């Protein structure tokens, strides 16, 4: 999950708190700006003035959907006026009157976009979807009007050319460089004719992206699987069955059961369902999404988006969209990404085939015992039989863990506990701040010195109004320039149990909770001058790195022992079971790596195409199949984690960037070793990670931050060892 500075991507959810354009120029290191005085008109719209709640927390109880359009309109008009003042001033360009003035522009728009972008993902409704569709092209045009302004660009270029003589510190110099690069990459150097065409493309892409997101969310809800009898749900826990019955009741299907889908290809109930026919039905409902020729079909959107992205890249001087995207990441080129994926894919598939062979033996043995004909392992069988292998190898299965993985215990005695031991943070839940949904919890976060550091929102349950997956976002960014502290949120899609029942997690959900909190820490521990660099405003193939590091504490023995307690008795998980959990770290990694690399290869393949080679709508899924076959990833029992037709990362902000998770994991694997070699869960280690990396946001080159933390260049071997990819591939 990544937020990008507003001027970089119009569709991003950046909560910059910036003062009004009328403010006079200030010194390079100004005092915090005073809070805005609300004007009478502000009483009609909560976005027209700074929130008066703690840390400028959004006043959700006062925000109406009808407020967003007027706030966007006023915000865009105000910012354009501010930008015209900056561009048209007679004074020679300076850091203060140009770069800092840009940082300060667009306050109303930034507030409105931060809240809207978060709400339309976390709690969408028809009105919000309409607002997104209506304003996506308008916001894209607004971005283009700023970044393609020739007078404004001339001022930025002048500062870029003489940045070494401006007397700035390193962060100030980097800010000039990043603004200049943002203008160039947005098309500021194009001819007026090409600028006009690029603006058309950006408007179309914004509309298409909004439509894709809407289709995916609508179809994942519409594709829920209805089950007629409780007997068909054999294998599920009583809590899961009760939740399915509750979902059916809400859908006015009394007496039946509804299994809601998640946006991934694999569906969690496949792990437990004994009914193979139902597992197959569930899987086929999942993989059919987006290419069934119905109202939600996304193939035409995918084809058009790929063509437009390729055209825009060509206009900007790149052979394809991937080349354009990757130039500004730590990877730098498609070749670097292709080489990494090509190195990992064969070993991953070989491991997956070995895992499949073990499962097939169990299938054959069980069918023989039943005196029934055996069947070949299929995609909908994988999770179910993987658990049987786990039980045979490690003498436990996921069902044994769940009573010890109660949500609040994992959050407070696990996630928060690890952050306290590493960084000295403490958390206190508060009930007095408004929330946008009853499931949202709010926590004050205090630093080791007792001073407030941030506010953290936890929105952890799935619901039809929430998009799939898990992510972090920011409502307010930390910035010394404005004296603001972070307000950040984590979003997961944990199935909500029936009323009165505990929320018992799978191990994957526990890991996801730690992962997303790693993003939250990146935002909360930010300590930079300029909001442009705050928190997770870093390259997307670096942003996943700190969050992946945080996953290690889920398995850290002392932390695991603290939170893994039976939800009814409070008894700790037996050491024998704890040891089995730790011993199974590499279990099923062939599958996990293969499904992930497959999705990454498809994403790269689509975005490395020239315009003329983009498949038409009716060939999109065939293109996906061909790309997998070419990469040796066409292994039917392990489909991609996301298919193109519902691949929200690829059609969204992670276009040509889904590889980022495993690219970041190289750094993560190195960092885990560093922690282990330096004493593990210790405050001195957390403070070092915080000082050299987490607090610096995007204020330095990403790989330089890693080197300053670790003291060496990243090495590939720890990742290969972690994922079990160092074993020589078996012959096919």
TORSE-465691 format. One line per 5 residues: number of its first residue (from 1); their letters; for each residue x, y, z of C-alpha. Coordinates in steps of 0.1 Angstrom, whole numbers, plus 5000, padded with zeros to 4 digits. Last residue first. Layout:
NUM = a = X/Y/Z  ...
//
This chain:
732 = xxxxx = 5095/4683/4854  5130/4678/4869  5133/4690/4905  5147/4725/4910  5179/4726/4931
727 = xxxxx = 5169/4737/4967  5178/4773/4972  5143/4785/4967  5130/4776/5002  5113/4810/5005
722 = xxxxx = 5136/4821/5033  5168/4808/5016  5160/4826/4984  5153/4858/5003  5185/4855/5024
717 = xxxxx = 5206/4849/4992  5196/4881/4973  5220/4905/4991  5213/4941/4998  5244/4964/5000
712 = xxxxx = 5260/4969/5034  5258/4988/5066  5223/4977/5074  5207/5010/5083  5228/5034/5063
707 = xxxxx = 5227/5010/5034  5189/5007/5035  5186/5045/5036  5209/5047/5006  5187/5023/4988
702 = xxxxx = 5157/5046/4993  5174/5078/4982  5168/5103/5009  5139/5124/5022  5114/5098/5011
697 = xxxxx = 5104/5088/5046  5133/5095/5070  5118/5083/5102  5116/5046/5092  5152/5045/5079
692 = xxxxx = 5182/5055/5100  5165/5067/5132  5137/5042/5133  5159/5012/5124  5184/5023/5150
687 = xxxxx = 5158/5029/5176  5143/4995/5170  5176/4979/5174  5184/4998/5207  5150/4989/5220
682 = xxxxx = 5155/4952/5216  5136/4924/5199  5164/4907/5181  5199/4908/5196  5221/4921/5168
677 = xxxxx = 5224/4890/5147  5186/4884/5147  5179/4920/5138  5204/4920/5109  5191/4887/5097
672 = xxxxx = 5156/4902/5096  5170/4932/5077  5185/4911/5049  5152/4893/5045  5133/4926/5044
667 = xxxxx = 5157/4941/5018  5151/4911/4994  5114/4913/5005  5112/4948/4989  5117/4932/4955
662 = xxxxx = 5092/4905/4965  5065/4930/4972  5075/4955/4945  5068/4930/4917  5033/4944/4917
657 = xxxxx = 5047/4975/4902  5039/4976/4865  5007/4994/4875  5007/4995/4913  4986/5026/4916
652 = xxxxx = 4956/5010/4899  4950/4986/4871  4978/4964/4882  4969/4966/4919  4932/4961/4912
647 = xxxxx = 4938/4928/4894  4902/4917/4890  4902/4908/4852  4940/4905/4852  4938/4875/4875
642 = xxxxx = 4950/4879/4910  4970/4855/4931  4979/4838/4899  4967/4802/4894  4984/4774/4913
637 = xxxxx = 4968/4740/4905  4970/4748/4868  5008/4753/4865  5013/4777/4837  5042/4795/4854
632 = xxxxx = 5069/4786/4829  5074/4822/4819  5060/4817/4784  5031/4798/4798  5021/4825/4822
627 = xxxxx = 5023/4852/4795  5002/4830/4771  4975/4825/4798  4973/4863/4804  4971/4870/4767
622 = xxxxx = 4943/4845/4764  4925/4865/4792  4929/4897/4773  4920/4884/4739  4883/4893/4738
617 = xxxxx = 4891/4928/4750  4917/4935/4723  4953/4926/4731  4980/4953/4734  5006/4948/4707
612 = xxxxx = 5001/4980/4687  5004/5002/4718  5038/4987/4728  5037/4960/4755  5059/4960/4787
607 = xxxxx = 5028/4969/4807  5009/4937/4800  5039/4914/4805  5049/4932/4838  5015/4927/4854
602 = xxxxx = 5013/4891/4841  5048/4884/4855  5038/4899/4889  5006/4878/4891  5026/4846/4884
597 = xxxxx = 5053/4857/4909  5026/4858/4936  5010/4825/4928  5044/4808/4925  5058/4823/4957
592 = xxxxx = 5029/4812/4979  5026/4778/4963  5063/4769/4966  5063/4785/5001  5038/4759/5013
587 = xxxxx = 5057/4754/5046  5088/4775/5049  5079/4788/5084  5066/4754/5096  5091/4751/5124
582 = xxxxx = 5079/4783/5141  5043/4770/5142  5055/4736/5154  5075/4752/5182  5044/4772/5193
577 = xxxxx = 5024/4739/5193  5049/4722/5215  5051/4753/5237  5014/4750/5244  4995/4782/5234
572 = xxxxx = 4990/4802/5265  4958/4796/5286  4935/4825/5287  4906/4801/5291  4881/4812/5265
567 = xxxxx = 4902/4831/5239  4931/4807/5243  4963/4826/5244  4987/4835/5215  4993/4871/5224
562 = xxxxx = 5022/4870/5248  5037/4837/5236  5039/4850/5201  5057/4882/5213  5083/4862/5233
557 = xxxxx = 5088/4837/5204  5091/4862/5175  5066/4848/5150  5044/4879/5146  5075/4900/5151
552 = xxxxx = 5089/4890/5117  5059/4906/5100  5073/4941/5108  5100/4936/5083  5074/4932/5056
547 = xxxxx = 5059/4965/5065  5093/4982/5063  5100/4968/5028  5066/4973/5012  5074/5010/5006
542 = xxxxx = 5106/5002/4987  5093/4989/4954  5066/5017/4956  5093/5043/4958  5088/5065/4989
537 = xxxxx = 5059/5087/5002  5053/5061/5030  5060/5085/5059  5064/5121/5048  5086/5131/5019
532 = xxxxx = 5062/5156/5001  5050/5167/5036  5083/5185/5040  5104/5187/5072  5108/5150/5080
527 = xxxxx = 5103/5128/5111  5080/5099/5101  5074/5075/5130  5036/5074/5124  5038/5068/5087
522 = xxxxx = 5063/5040/5086  5047/5026/5117  5014/5025/5099  5031/5006/5070  5044/4981/5095
517 = xxxxx = 5009/4979/5109  4998/4966/5075  5023/4938/5077  5015/4929/5114  4978/4926/5106
512 = xxxxx = 4986/4907/5074  5006/4882/5094  4977/4876/5118  4953/4872/5089  4976/4846/5073
507 = xxxxx = 4977/4827/5106  4939/4826/5106  4921/4847/5130  4895/4842/5157  4870/4871/5161
502 = xxxxx = 4850/4861/5191  4812/4855/5189  4786/4878/5205  4771/4890/5172  4781/4867/5143
497 = xxxxx = 4817/4869/5132  4831/4896/5109  4853/4882/5081  4887/4899/5083  4891/4924/5054
492 = xxxxx = 4919/4947/5066  4923/4984/5067  4949/5003/5087  4946/5040/5093  4969/5070/5099
487 = xxxxx = 4967/5104/5116  5003/5117/5116  5015/5149/5134  5015/5183/5119  5038/5213/5127
482 = xxxxx = 5034/5227/5092  5070/5226/5080  5079/5199/5105  5056/5175/5087  5037/5144/5096
477 = xxxxx = 5009/5135/5072  4972/5138/5080  4945/5114/5068  4970/5086/5059  4965/5052/5043
472 = xxxxx = 4973/5016/5051  4960/4986/5031  4944/4952/5031  4926/4934/5003  4892/4939/4988
467 = xxxxx = 4873/4972/4986  4849/4980/5015  4812/4986/5010  4803/4949/5011  4819/4945/5045
462 = xxxxx = 4852/4930/5058  4864/4938/5093  4897/4955/5103  4893/4993/5104  4920/5003/5129
457 = xxxxx = 4925/5040/5132  4958/5053/5147  4964/5088/5160  5000/5100/5162  5030/5109/5184
452 = xxxxx = 5015/5122/5216  5042/5130/5242  5050/5104/5268  5088/5104/5262  5086/5070/5247
447 = xxxxx = 5061/5082/5221  5024/5081/5225  4998/5068/5201  4961/5076/5206  4939/5049/5194
442 = xxxxx = 4907/5048/5173  4885/5017/5165  4864/5015/5133  4836/4989/5133  4809/5015/5139
437 = xxxxx = 4817/5032/5105  4828/5067/5096  4843/5074/5131  4838/5103/5155  4864/5109/5183
432 = xxxxx = 4852/5103/5219  4859/5065/5221  4896/5064/5228  4920/5035/5229  4954/5041/5244
427 = xxxxx = 4986/5030/5228  5022/5031/5239  5053/5034/5218  5088/5027/5231  5102/5019/5197
422 = xxxxx = 5111/4982/5197  5094/4970/5230  5064/4992/5225  5060/4983/5188  5061/4946/5197
417 = xxxxx = 5034/4951/5223  5012/4970/5199  5012/4941/5174  5011/4913/5199  4994/4920/5232
412 = xxxxx = 4972/4947/5217  4964/4935/5182  4968/4898/5186  4948/4899/5218  4921/4920/5202
407 = xxxxx = 4918/4896/5173  4918/4863/5190  4945/4840/5178  4947/4812/5203  4913/4796/5193
402 = xxxxx = 4926/4799/5157  4957/4778/5160  4942/4744/5161  4922/4751/5130  4953/4759/5111
397 = xxxxx = 4966/4724/5113  4990/4705/5136  5013/4675/5135  5041/4693/5117  5045/4671/5086
392 = xxxxx = 5012/4652/5087  4992/4682/5098  5009/4705/5073  5002/4679/5046  4965/4678/5055
387 = xxxxx = 4964/4716/5056  4979/4717/5021  4951/4693/5011  4924/4719/5017  4944/4749/5004
382 = xxxxx = 4952/4731/4972  4919/4714/4964  4903/4743/4945  4933/4746/4922  4930/4710/4912
377 = xxxxx = 4947/4678/4925  4939/4649/4901  4912/4625/4911  4912/4590/4927  4885/4565/4920
372 = xxxxx = 4867/4553/4951  4874/4524/4975  4872/4548/5004  4907/4538/5015  4918/4542/4979
367 = xxxxx = 4904/4577/4978  4923/4586/5009  4956/4572/4996  4953/4588/4962  4944/4622/4977
362 = xxxxx = 4972/4619/5003  4997/4611/4975  4984/4639/4954  4991/4663/4983  5028/4653/4984
357 = xxxxx = 5030/4657/4946  5015/4691/4948  5042/4703/4972  5069/4690/4949  5052/4708/4920
352 = xxxxx = 5051/4740/4941  5088/4737/4948  5095/4734/4911  5073/4763/4904  5092/4785/4928
347 = xxxxx = 5126/4773/4915  5116/4781/4880  5100/4815/4889  5127/4830/4911  5155/4837/4885
342 = xxxxx = 5131/4848/4858  5114/4872/4883  5147/4888/4892  5158/4891/4856  5124/4905/4845
337 = xxxxx = 5126/4932/4872  5161/4943/4863  5152/4942/4826  5121/4963/4832  5144/4991/4845
332 = xxxxx = 5152/5013/4874  5146/4987/4902  5147/5014/4929  5117/5031/4913  5116/5062/4891
327 = xxxxx = 5128/5044/4859  5104/5016/4867  5072/5035/4858  5083/5048/4824  5099/5015/4814
322 = xxxxx = 5068/4996/4825  5046/5019/4804  5065/5011/4772  5093/5022/4750  5098/5055/4769
317 = xxxxx = 5101/5090/4754  5072/5108/4771  5049/5104/4741  5058/5066/4741  5048/5064/4778
312 = xxxxx = 5015/5081/4771  5007/5057/4743  5016/5026/4764  4994/5039/4792  4965/5045/4767
307 = xxxxx = 4969/5010/4752  4970/4993/4786  4940/5013/4799  4920/5004/4768  4927/4967/4770
302 = xxxxx = 4920/4966/4808  4887/4985/4804  4875/4962/4777  4884/4932/4798  4865/4945/4829
297 = xxxxx = 4832/4927/4827  4810/4939/4855  4778/4944/4834  4782/4908/4822  4805/4893/4795
292 = xxxxx = 4819/4868/4819  4854/4883/4821  4856/4903/4853  4850/4875/4878  4853/4840/4865
287 = xxxxx = 4883/4832/4888  4862/4836/4920  4830/4819/4910  4852/4790/4898  4869/4787/4932
282 = xxxxx = 4837/4788/4952  4820/4762/4929  4851/4739/4931  4852/4742/4969  4814/4734/4969
277 = xxxxx = 4820/4703/4948  4849/4692/4971  4827/4693/5002  4852/4691/5031  4855/4729/5033
272 = xxxxx = 4884/4739/5055  4911/4755/5035  4887/4765/5006  4870/4787/5032  4898/4813/5027
267 = xxxxx = 4892/4820/4990  4920/4818/4965  4919/4842/4935  4922/4873/4958  4893/4898/4959
262 = xxxxx = 4875/4882/4988  4842/4863/4982  4813/4862/5006  4800/4827/5015  4762/4829/5020
257 = xxxxx = 4741/4803/5039  4705/4795/5036  4675/4795/5060  4667/4831/5054  4679/4845/5021
252 = xxxxx = 4671/4881/5027  4707/4891/5019  4712/4902/5055  4699/4868/5065  4723/4851/5042
247 = xxxxx = 4752/4870/5057  4740/4860/5092  4740/4823/5081  4775/4826/5067  4786/4842/5100
242 = xxxxx = 4770/4814/5120  4788/4788/5098  4821/4805/5104  4815/4806/5141  4805/4769/5142
237 = xxxxx = 4838/4761/5124  4839/4751/5088  4847/4715/5080  4811/4706/5069  4796/4735/5051
232 = xxxxx = 4775/4713/5028  4757/4699/5058  4745/4734/5067  4722/4734/5037  4714/4756/5007
227 = xxxxx = 4747/4773/5000  4748/4807/4982  4782/4818/4968  4789/4855/4968  4795/4867/4932
222 = xxxxx = 4775/4900/4936  4798/4913/4963  4830/4905/4943  4811/4919/4913  4804/4953/4927
217 = xxxxx = 4839/4958/4941  4856/4948/4908  4832/4969/4887  4837/5000/4909  4874/4997/4908
212 = xxxxx = 4874/4993/4870  4851/5023/4866  4873/5045/4887  4904/5034/4867  4886/5040/4835
207 = xxxxx = 4877/5076/4844  4912/5084/4855  4927/5068/4824  4904/5088/4802  4914/5121/4818
202 = xxxxx = 4951/5112/4817  4948/5104/4780  4931/5136/4771  4957/5155/4791  4984/5136/4772
197 = xxxxx = 4968/5147/4739  4968/5184/4749  5004/5182/4761  5014/5166/4728  5000/5196/4709
192 = xxxxx = 5015/5221/4733  5049/5204/4728  5062/5183/4756  5086/5195/4783  5061/5196/4811
187 = xxxxx = 5049/5161/4804  5041/5147/4838  5075/5130/4840  5092/5163/4836  5070/5181/4862
182 = xxxxx = 5075/5153/4888  5113/5153/4881  5115/5190/4888  5096/5186/4920  5118/5157/4931
177 = xxxxx = 5150/5176/4924  5138/5207/4944  5128/5185/4973  5161/5167/4972  5179/5200/4976
172 = xxxxx = 5157/5209/5006  5164/5175/5022  5202/5179/5017  5203/5213/5033  5197/5244/5011
167 = xxxxx = 5222/5272/5004  5208/5278/4969  5241/5271/4951  5237/5234/4945  5201/5239/4933
162 = xxxxx = 5212/5261/4904  5197/5241/4875  5169/5227/4896  5159/5262/4907  5157/5274/4871
157 = xxxxx = 5138/5243/4862  5111/5250/4889  5107/5285/4877  5104/5274/4840  5079/5247/4851
152 = xxxxx = 5056/5273/4866  5057/5294/4834  5051/5264/4812  5022/5250/4832  5022/5212/4825
147 = xxxxx = 5024/5201/4861  4996/5225/4873  4971/5221/4846  4979/5184/4844  4969/5179/4881
142 = xxxxx = 4936/5198/4875  4929/5177/4845  4934/5145/4865  4911/5159/4892  4884/5166/4866
137 = xxxxx = 4888/5132/4851  4883/5115/4885  4856/5139/4896  4825/5124/4880  4834/5088/4885
132 = xxxxx = 4845/5093/4921  4814/5114/4929  4793/5086/4914  4810/5060/4935  4805/5082/4966
127 = xxxxx = 4768/5084/4959  4764/5047/4953  4782/5038/4985  4818/5031/4994  4831/5025/5029
122 = xxxxx = 4868/5017/5030  4879/5025/4995  4855/5054/4988  4862/5065/5024  4900/5068/5020
117 = xxxxx = 4899/5087/4987  4872/5110/5001  4891/5118/5034  4924/5126/5018  4908/5142/4988
112 = xxxxx = 4889/5167/5009  4918/5177/5030  4941/5180/5000  4916/5201/4981  4912/5226/5009
107 = xxxxx = 4949/5230/5013  4958/5233/4977  4991/5252/4980  5017/5251/5007  5041/5226/4991
102 = xxxxx = 5038/5247/4960  5048/5278/4979  5077/5259/4994  5089/5252/4959  5083/5286/4943
97 = xxxxx = 5085/5316/4967  5107/5299/4993  5131/5280/4971  5136/5311/4950  5124/5321/4916
92 = xxxxx = 5131/5357/4905  5104/5381/4916  5078/5391/4890  5052/5367/4901  5032/5348/4874
87 = xxxxx = 5040/5312/4883  5034/5315/4920  5003/5336/4916  4990/5312/4889  4997/5283/4913
82 = xxxxx = 4976/5299/4941  4947/5306/4917  4949/5270/4905  4949/5259/4942  4918/5279/4951
77 = xxxxx = 4899/5267/4921  4908/5231/4927  4899/5233/4964  4866/5252/4957  4855/5225/4932
72 = xxxxx = 4867/5196/4953  4851/5210/4984  4818/5216/4966  4818/5180/4953  4828/5165/4986
67 = xxxxx = 4803/5181/5009  4773/5163/4995  4787/5130/5009  4783/5145/5043  4811/5152/5068
62 = xxxxx = 4800/5165/5102  4803/5132/5121  4835/5123/5103  4853/5154/5117  4887/5144/5103
57 = xxxxx = 4915/5144/5129  4934/5177/5128  4959/5164/5153  4931/5165/5180  4898/5179/5165
52 = xxxxx = 4897/5215/5152  4897/5204/5116  4912/5229/5093  4886/5250/5074  4868/5246/5041
47 = xxxxx = 4866/5209/5044  4838/5209/5070  4814/5226/5046  4786/5249/5056  4804/5263/5086
42 = xxxxx = 4833/5271/5063  4812/5299/5048  4814/5318/5081  4852/5317/5079  4871/5293/5101
37 = xxxxx = 4904/5307/5114  4933/5287/5100  4956/5271/5125  4990/5289/5128  5018/5277/5106
32 = xxxxx = 5046/5259/5123  5078/5279/5124  5096/5282/5091  5128/5264/5081  5136/5278/5046
27 = xxxxx = 5122/5311/5058  5087/5321/5049  5070/5337/5019  5037/5354/5029  5005/5333/5035
22 = xxxxx = 4979/5341/5009  4983/5306/4993  4967/5290/5023  4985/5267/5047  4992/5230/5039
17 = xxxxx = 4980/5199/5056  4988/5172/5030  4965/5142/5033  4977/5123/5002  4951/5099/4988
12 = xxxxx = 4964/5094/4953  4943/5098/4921  4961/5130/4911  4995/5114/4912  5028/5132/4916
7 = xxxxx = 5013/5165/4928  4994/5148/4956  5024/5130/4971  5020/5093/4968  5004/5069/4993
2 = xx = 5014/5033/4991  5000/5000/5000
//
